[in-house]
């Protein structure tokens, strides 16, 4: 990992959406490094705690819990910037 990179996590239940966003970030935002990708709220929570990203790309509609639930679970003092992605 590049210590100067802006760390990001992507959470989306659709594999294709996660991969497409990662590819777009790699191509157009080389300063952003995707350090983890999750498929649901719980995996997203683990990734945020592990990597402490500056940006969280988050799907709203996911099975079991919405992206809003993940936001509620995060400590407001340590919450990354959130970009909601939805189709």
Buried (B, 14 or more C-beta within 10 A) or exposed (E): EEEEBBBBBBBBBEEEBBEBBBEEBEEEEEEBBBBBBBBBBBBBBEBBEEBEBEBBBBBEEBEEBBBEBBBEBBEEEEEBEBEEBEE
